[in-house]
């Protein structure tokens, strides 16, 4: 027996189909189910016990307790506070009993832990290294002091309210507020004074290198010559010609009697100092070569150029081992070291790159600077380095380039930096100013603006390069007035005659 199928109009069928589709796809299936208060409370108490049990027994202030007593009913713990006699430092027993030190048996006494006193915290902080001490004092001493001030005898019961005090923070937010960090006192450094002015170049002096034996140093100039000078007397020993444009970088090898130079003529030359002749050329750069550095432990040479690359060369075979690409503008400076990262470059694209020498690839890119990075300086003893730019000087930690601090105040285009093992950082700028900084604290202890050579324009007072000699008692600068200036520490200065003009100001340290 056939049933009559109810017939519907097409219009009705289309709308039914639309409704089915709407229910299937448009309705919000991800919408959460309405919460049941009872189960939510139970869930929270279990979560608190599981995750925060170790810190639930915190002392609570009176003000906070009244506010949180309603929420606390569901979070009963089995912790308790005991207050013996007149002991001002109250005792705490935790849910997890553990002895106070190794080899101490668990007894009723050892389950009880004495809260640290302010004096104890401060004396412990003195033993810690300075940075750790500063953090710990500011975190702990203020909070413990506030707890002792506010917490009275009868206010140390009620274990329930303690469990929520971390979440509500009624009274403890004040207690945990940290003091703003202050700058530690900088180390005293004697001031530097001008010792000698050496003339001889006929153009801007662009680069300096000191020989490992500390007897002579080399300069490269815009007059296309390389000159070798006696360090003790300042007399000219030798002039080398061969470049056909400005010599932008020089480096002396400590592994062989070779001098390396690079210039705006795209040439990289290796000079044999026994014959005073060029013995090798390294061809490959497509534009002016701006800086050069030698690897301290392997026979490798690294150059950087206006063609936005740095190149790694095998000194003996003249082979281009790696072309380090990635910068998008002139690579202005390059540094090598024995530890990883073995090559660091700074560029006009305002980034610093740390390179993996073996793979020939970037390990890390530091993008914190806003302007061109023209110079890098590596600390001779610490695993840190600094970068100089027109916005400021930044200090970094190897191997990943973690940021340490900014050194602000040298408001000029910084062309060069050098640092010695006493922690004196020197920055030289385009306007002829030299600033001396304490490496650890970033305190600017001296500013020098030497007069230009007679006959030069005032505008010709730029510092293009600076280097400490190997005894670190002399600072040599290469300048735009065509001179080389040698500075030395003032032997007569003491902390009394030249005191540090320093106030422990609150740090306004930027994050980057």
C-alpha positions as CSV (number, residue, x, y, z in Angstrom):
1,X,0.0,0.0,0.0
2,X,1.7,3.2,-1.2
3,X,1.7,6.2,1.1
4,X,1.1,9.6,-0.3
5,X,4.3,11.6,0.0
6,X,3.4,15.1,1.2
7,X,4.2,17.5,-1.5
8,X,5.8,20.8,-0.7
9,X,6.4,23.8,-2.8
10,X,9.9,24.3,-4.1
11,X,10.0,27.5,-2.1
12,X,9.5,25.6,1.2
13,X,12.1,22.9,0.3
14,X,14.7,25.5,-0.6
15,X,14.1,27.2,2.8
16,X,14.4,23.9,4.7
17,X,17.6,23.1,2.9
18,X,18.9,26.6,3.8
19,X,18.0,26.0,7.4
20,X,19.8,22.7,7.5
21,X,22.8,24.3,6.0
22,X,22.6,27.2,8.5
23,X,22.4,24.9,11.5
24,X,25.3,22.8,10.2
25,X,27.8,25.6,9.3
26,X,26.8,28.9,10.8
27,X,25.8,28.0,14.4
28,X,28.8,28.4,16.8
29,X,29.8,24.9,17.9
30,X,33.0,26.3,19.4
31,X,31.0,28.3,22.0
32,X,31.9,27.2,25.5
33,X,29.3,25.6,27.7
34,X,28.0,27.7,30.6
35,X,30.2,27.2,33.6
36,X,29.0,25.4,36.7
37,X,30.2,27.4,39.7
38,X,30.6,24.3,41.9
39,X,32.8,22.5,39.5
40,X,34.8,25.7,38.7
41,X,35.6,26.1,42.4
42,X,36.7,22.5,42.7
43,X,38.8,22.8,39.5
44,X,40.5,25.9,40.8
45,X,41.3,24.4,44.3
46,X,42.8,21.3,42.7
47,X,44.9,23.5,40.3
48,X,46.1,25.7,43.1
49,X,47.1,22.7,45.2
50,X,48.8,21.0,42.2
51,X,50.7,24.0,40.8
52,X,51.2,26.4,43.7
53,X,51.3,24.2,46.8
54,X,54.9,25.1,47.5
55,X,54.1,28.8,47.8
56,X,50.6,28.7,49.3
57,X,51.9,29.2,52.8
58,X,52.9,32.9,52.3
59,X,52.3,35.4,55.2
60,X,49.3,37.6,54.5
61,X,48.6,41.1,55.5
62,X,45.4,42.1,57.4
63,X,44.0,44.3,54.7
64,X,44.2,41.5,52.1
65,X,42.5,38.9,54.4
66,X,39.2,40.6,54.8
67,X,38.9,40.9,51.0
68,X,39.7,37.3,50.1
69,X,38.1,35.3,52.9
70,X,35.0,34.6,50.7
71,X,37.0,33.0,47.9
72,X,39.2,31.1,50.3
73,X,36.6,28.6,51.7
74,X,37.1,26.2,48.8
75,X,40.9,26.1,49.1
76,X,41.6,24.5,52.5
77,X,45.1,23.3,52.9
78,X,46.8,21.5,55.8
79,X,49.5,24.2,56.3
80,X,49.7,26.1,59.6
81,X,51.6,29.0,61.1
82,X,52.9,28.8,64.6
83,X,54.0,31.7,66.7
84,X,56.2,30.7,69.6
85,X,56.4,33.1,72.6
86,X,57.9,36.5,71.8
87,X,60.0,35.5,68.8
88,X,59.7,38.4,66.4
89,X,60.6,36.3,63.4
90,X,57.7,34.0,63.0
91,X,58.0,30.3,61.9
92,X,56.4,28.6,59.0
93,X,55.7,24.9,58.5
94,X,54.9,23.8,54.9
95,X,52.8,21.0,53.5
96,X,56.0,19.3,52.1
97,X,58.3,18.8,55.0
98,X,61.9,19.0,54.0
99,X,65.0,19.4,56.2
100,X,66.8,22.7,56.4
101,X,70.1,21.4,55.0
102,X,71.8,18.2,53.7
103,X,72.2,15.4,56.2
104,X,69.6,16.9,58.7
105,X,67.0,14.3,59.8
106,X,63.3,15.1,59.5
107,X,62.0,15.8,63.0
108,X,59.2,18.0,64.3
109,X,61.8,20.8,64.7
110,X,63.4,20.6,61.3
111,X,60.0,20.7,59.6
112,X,59.7,24.3,60.9
113,X,61.5,26.9,58.8
114,X,62.5,30.3,60.1
115,X,61.7,33.3,57.9
116,X,64.8,35.2,56.8
117,X,65.6,38.4,58.6
118,X,66.3,41.7,56.8
119,X,69.9,41.7,58.1
120,X,70.5,38.2,56.9
121,X,69.3,39.1,53.4
122,X,71.5,42.2,53.2
123,X,74.6,40.3,54.5
124,X,73.9,37.5,52.0
125,X,73.5,40.1,49.2
126,X,77.0,41.6,49.9
127,X,78.6,38.2,49.2
128,X,76.8,37.9,45.8
129,X,78.2,39.4,42.7
130,X,77.1,43.0,42.2
131,X,74.3,42.5,39.6
132,X,72.8,39.6,41.5
133,X,73.0,41.5,44.7
134,X,71.2,44.5,43.3
135,X,68.4,42.3,42.1
136,X,68.0,40.3,45.2
137,X,68.2,43.2,47.6
138,X,65.5,45.1,45.7
139,X,63.3,42.1,45.4
140,X,63.6,40.5,48.8
141,X,64.6,43.1,51.4
142,X,61.7,45.5,50.7
143,X,59.1,42.7,50.7
144,X,60.4,41.1,53.9
145,X,60.7,44.5,55.6
146,X,57.1,45.3,54.7
147,X,55.9,41.9,56.0
148,X,57.6,42.4,59.3
149,X,56.2,46.0,59.6
150,X,52.6,45.1,58.9
151,X,52.2,41.5,60.2
152,X,51.1,41.3,63.8
153,X,50.9,38.3,66.1
154,X,47.3,37.5,65.7
155,X,47.4,38.0,61.9
156,X,49.5,35.0,61.1
157,X,46.8,32.3,61.4
158,X,44.1,31.7,58.7
159,X,45.9,29.4,56.3
160,X,42.9,29.6,53.9
161,X,43.4,33.3,53.0
162,X,47.1,32.8,52.3
163,X,46.3,30.6,49.3
164,X,44.5,33.4,47.5
165,X,46.8,36.3,48.5
166,X,49.0,35.6,45.5
167,X,46.1,36.0,43.1
168,X,44.3,38.9,44.8
169,X,47.4,40.8,45.8
170,X,45.5,43.1,48.2
171,X,48.3,43.9,50.5
172,X,51.2,42.0,49.0
173,X,51.3,44.0,45.8
174,X,52.9,46.8,47.8
175,X,55.3,44.5,49.6
176,X,56.6,43.0,46.3
177,X,57.1,46.3,44.5
178,X,60.8,46.5,43.5
179,X,62.9,49.6,43.8
180,X,64.1,51.0,40.5
181,X,67.6,49.7,39.8
182,X,70.4,52.3,40.4
183,X,73.7,52.5,38.4
184,X,76.6,50.9,40.3
185,X,79.5,53.2,41.1
186,X,81.9,53.3,38.1
187,X,85.5,52.3,38.4
188,X,87.9,55.3,38.5
189,X,90.1,55.7,35.4
190,X,92.8,58.3,35.1
191,X,92.1,61.0,32.4
192,X,93.9,60.8,29.1
193,X,95.9,63.7,27.6
194,X,97.4,64.5,24.2
195,X,101.0,63.3,24.2
196,X,102.2,63.7,20.5
197,X,100.9,64.9,17.1
198,X,102.5,63.2,14.1
199,X,102.3,64.8,10.7
200,X,103.3,63.3,7.3
201,X,100.2,62.2,5.4
202,X,98.9,64.4,2.7
203,X,95.2,63.3,3.0
204,X,92.7,62.1,5.7
205,X,94.2,59.3,7.8
206,X,91.6,56.5,7.6
207,X,93.1,53.4,9.3
208,X,95.5,52.3,12.0
209,X,97.1,48.9,13.0
210,X,99.7,48.2,15.6
211,X,102.4,45.6,15.2
212,X,102.3,42.6,17.6
213,X,105.8,43.5,19.0
214,X,104.6,47.0,19.8
215,X,107.6,48.7,18.1
216,X,105.8,50.3,15.2
217,X,102.3,51.0,13.8
218,X,100.8,51.4,10.4
219,X,98.5,54.0,9.0
220,X,96.5,54.1,5.7
221,X,95.4,57.4,4.2
222,X,93.4,59.1,1.5
223,X,96.8,60.1,-0.1
224,X,96.9,56.4,-1.3
225,X,100.0,55.6,0.8
226,X,100.6,53.3,3.7
227,X,103.1,54.7,6.3
228,X,104.9,52.8,9.0
229,X,105.8,54.8,12.1
230,X,108.1,54.2,15.1
231,X,105.8,54.0,18.1
232,X,108.3,55.3,20.7
233,X,109.6,58.3,18.8
234,X,106.8,59.0,16.3
235,X,109.3,59.1,13.4
236,X,108.4,57.8,9.9
237,X,110.1,54.5,9.1
238,X,108.7,53.6,5.7
239,X,106.1,54.6,3.0
240,X,104.4,52.0,0.8
241,X,102.8,53.0,-2.4
242,X,100.6,50.8,-4.7
243,X,97.0,51.6,-4.0
244,X,95.3,53.9,-6.5
245,X,92.7,55.2,-4.1
246,X,92.1,55.8,-0.4
247,X,93.5,53.1,1.9
248,X,90.5,52.3,4.1
249,X,91.9,49.3,6.2
250,X,95.2,48.0,7.4
251,X,96.0,44.9,9.5
252,X,99.3,43.4,10.6
253,X,99.6,39.6,11.0
254,X,100.9,38.1,14.2
255,X,101.5,34.7,12.5
256,X,103.7,35.9,9.6
257,X,105.7,39.0,8.5
258,X,102.8,40.2,6.4
259,X,100.8,43.5,6.3
260,X,97.4,43.5,4.6
261,X,95.6,46.5,3.2
262,X,92.4,47.3,1.4
263,X,91.1,50.4,-0.2
264,X,88.4,52.2,-2.3
265,X,90.1,50.8,-5.5
266,X,88.5,47.4,-4.7
267,X,91.9,46.0,-4.1
268,X,93.0,43.8,-1.1
269,X,96.8,43.5,-1.0
270,X,99.3,41.4,1.0
271,X,102.6,43.0,1.6
272,X,105.7,41.1,2.6
273,X,107.6,43.3,5.1
274,X,110.9,41.6,4.5
275,X,110.9,42.9,0.9
276,X,108.4,45.7,1.3
277,X,106.6,44.5,-1.8
278,X,103.1,43.3,-2.6
279,X,103.2,39.5,-2.9
280,X,99.4,38.7,-3.3
281,X,96.2,40.3,-4.4
282,X,92.8,39.1,-3.4
283,X,90.3,39.8,-6.3
284,X,86.5,39.5,-5.9
285,X,85.0,42.6,-4.4
286,X,82.8,44.6,-6.7
287,X,83.2,47.9,-5.0
288,X,85.3,49.8,-2.4
289,X,86.6,47.6,0.4
290,X,86.0,49.4,3.7
291,X,87.6,47.2,6.4
292,X,89.8,44.2,6.9
293,X,90.6,41.9,9.8
294,X,92.7,38.8,10.4
295,X,91.6,35.7,12.1
296,X,93.7,35.2,15.3
297,X,94.2,31.4,15.0
298,X,93.8,30.4,11.4
299,X,95.3,31.8,8.2
300,X,92.2,33.5,7.0
301,X,91.5,37.1,6.1
302,X,88.1,38.8,6.2
303,X,87.2,41.9,4.2
304,X,84.0,43.9,3.9
305,X,82.8,46.2,1.2
306,X,80.4,48.7,-0.3
307,X,79.1,45.8,-2.4
308,X,77.1,44.7,0.8
309,X,79.2,41.5,1.2
310,X,82.0,40.4,3.5
311,X,84.5,37.9,2.0
312,X,86.6,35.3,3.6
313,X,89.9,34.6,1.9
314,X,92.6,31.9,2.3
315,X,95.7,33.9,2.9
316,X,98.1,31.5,1.1
317,X,96.0,30.3,-1.9
318,X,94.2,33.7,-2.4
319,X,90.9,31.6,-2.7
320,X,87.6,33.3,-1.8
321,X,86.5,30.7,0.8
322,X,83.1,32.3,1.5
323,X,81.1,35.3,0.4
324,X,79.0,36.3,3.4
325,X,75.8,37.8,1.9
326,X,72.7,39.1,3.7
327,X,73.4,42.7,4.4
328,X,71.4,45.1,2.2
329,X,73.8,48.0,2.2
330,X,77.5,48.8,2.6
331,X,79.3,46.6,5.2
332,X,81.3,49.2,7.1
333,X,83.2,47.1,9.7
334,X,84.2,43.5,10.3
335,X,85.8,41.8,13.3
336,X,87.2,38.3,13.8
337,X,87.8,36.2,17.0
338,X,88.8,32.7,17.8
339,X,85.5,31.9,19.7
340,X,82.1,31.6,18.1
341,X,80.8,33.6,16.4
342,X,84.1,34.0,14.6
343,X,83.0,36.9,12.4
344,X,80.9,39.9,13.3
345,X,79.9,42.6,10.7
346,X,78.3,46.0,11.1
347,X,76.5,47.7,8.2
348,X,74.9,50.9,6.8
349,X,71.6,48.9,6.8
350,X,71.8,49.5,10.6
351,X,72.1,45.7,11.4
352,X,74.9,43.7,13.0
353,X,75.4,40.1,11.9
354,X,77.1,37.3,13.7
355,X,78.4,34.7,11.2
356,X,79.2,31.0,11.3
357,X,82.6,30.8,9.6
358,X,82.4,27.1,8.8
359,X,79.0,27.2,7.1
360,X,79.4,30.8,5.8
361,X,76.0,31.7,7.0
362,X,74.4,34.1,9.5
363,X,74.0,32.9,13.0
364,X,72.1,35.9,14.3
365,X,71.1,39.4,13.1
366,X,70.9,42.3,15.6
367,X,68.4,44.9,14.4
368,X,68.3,47.2,17.4
369,X,70.2,50.2,15.9
370,X,68.2,52.8,14.0
371,X,71.2,54.2,12.0
372,X,74.3,52.9,10.2
373,X,76.6,50.7,12.3
374,X,80.1,52.0,11.4
375,X,82.3,50.4,14.1
376,X,82.5,47.4,16.4
377,X,84.9,46.9,19.4
378,X,85.4,43.6,21.2
379,X,86.4,43.5,24.8
380,X,89.9,41.8,25.1
381,X,89.0,39.8,28.3
382,X,85.2,39.5,28.4
383,X,83.0,37.7,26.0
384,X,81.3,41.0,25.1
385,X,81.4,43.6,22.3
386,X,80.1,47.1,21.5
387,X,78.7,48.6,18.4
388,X,78.7,52.3,17.5
389,X,76.1,54.2,15.5
390,X,74.8,57.7,15.2
391,X,71.9,56.9,17.6
392,X,74.0,55.5,20.4
393,X,76.6,52.9,21.5
394,X,75.2,49.5,22.4
395,X,76.9,46.7,24.4
396,X,76.2,43.0,23.6
397,X,77.0,39.6,25.0
398,X,78.4,36.8,22.8
399,X,77.6,34.2,21.5
400,X,74.0,35.2,20.6
401,X,74.2,38.9,20.8
402,X,72.1,39.4,23.9
403,X,71.7,43.1,24.6
404,X,73.4,44.5,27.7
405,X,73.0,48.3,27.8
406,X,73.1,51.6,25.9
407,X,75.8,54.2,26.2
408,X,74.1,57.4,25.2
409,X,75.5,60.9,25.1
410,X,78.0,60.8,22.2
411,X,75.6,62.7,19.8
412,X,77.5,62.4,16.6
413,X,78.3,59.9,13.8
414,X,80.6,57.5,15.6
415,X,83.3,56.2,13.2
416,X,85.5,54.2,15.5
417,X,85.8,52.6,18.9
418,X,88.5,50.8,20.9
419,X,88.4,49.1,24.3
420,X,91.3,48.1,26.6
421,X,91.5,45.4,29.3
422,X,91.1,48.1,32.1
423,X,87.5,48.6,30.8
424,X,88.1,52.0,29.1
425,X,86.0,52.3,25.9
426,X,86.9,55.1,23.5
427,X,84.6,56.3,20.8
428,X,85.7,58.7,18.1
429,X,83.2,60.7,16.0
430,X,82.9,62.6,12.7
431,X,82.9,66.0,14.5
432,X,86.4,65.4,16.1
433,X,85.1,64.5,19.6
434,X,86.5,61.6,21.6
435,X,84.5,60.2,24.5
436,X,85.9,57.8,27.2
437,X,83.5,55.4,28.9
438,X,83.7,53.0,31.8
439,X,82.8,49.6,30.1
440,X,81.0,48.1,33.0
441,X,78.7,50.9,34.0
442,X,78.6,53.0,30.8
443,X,79.7,56.1,32.7
444,X,81.2,58.8,30.4
445,X,84.3,59.9,32.4
446,X,86.0,62.1,29.9
447,X,85.4,64.1,26.7
448,X,88.2,65.3,24.4
449,X,88.1,67.7,21.5
450,X,91.7,68.2,20.3
451,X,92.5,71.3,18.3
452,X,93.0,70.8,14.6
453,X,96.4,71.1,13.1
454,X,97.3,74.8,12.3
455,X,96.3,75.6,8.8
456,X,93.4,73.2,8.8
457,X,89.7,74.1,8.7
458,X,87.7,73.5,11.9
459,X,85.5,71.3,9.8
460,X,88.5,69.0,9.3
461,X,88.3,67.6,12.8
462,X,87.0,64.1,12.4
463,X,88.2,60.9,14.1
464,X,88.4,58.1,11.5
465,X,90.2,55.4,13.5
466,X,91.6,54.8,16.9
467,X,93.6,51.9,18.5
468,X,95.3,51.1,21.8
469,X,98.8,50.0,21.4
470,X,99.6,46.5,22.8
471,X,100.8,47.9,26.2
472,X,97.4,49.7,26.4
473,X,99.2,52.8,27.7
474,X,98.9,54.7,24.4
475,X,95.9,55.6,22.3
476,X,96.5,56.4,18.7
477,X,93.9,58.3,16.7
478,X,93.7,58.9,12.9
479,X,92.2,62.2,12.0
480,X,90.7,64.3,9.2
481,X,93.3,67.1,9.7
482,X,95.8,64.7,8.2
483,X,97.5,64.0,11.5
484,X,97.9,61.1,13.8
485,X,97.5,62.0,17.5
486,X,98.9,59.9,20.4
487,X,97.2,60.1,23.8
488,X,98.5,58.7,27.1
489,X,97.1,58.5,30.7
490,X,97.8,61.4,33.0
491,X,100.3,59.9,35.5
492,X,99.8,62.7,38.0
493,X,96.1,62.3,38.3
494,X,94.5,60.7,41.4
495,X,91.0,60.1,42.6
496,X,91.3,63.2,44.7
497,X,92.5,65.5,41.9
498,X,90.1,64.1,39.4
499,X,87.1,62.8,41.3
500,X,84.3,60.9,39.6
501,X,81.4,63.4,39.0
502,X,78.8,60.7,39.5
503,X,75.4,60.5,41.2
504,X,73.6,57.1,41.6
505,X,70.8,58.1,39.2
506,X,67.9,55.8,38.6
507,X,68.4,53.9,35.4
508,X,66.2,54.7,32.4
509,X,67.6,51.8,30.5
510,X,65.9,51.0,27.2
511,X,64.9,47.5,26.3
512,X,66.7,47.6,23.0
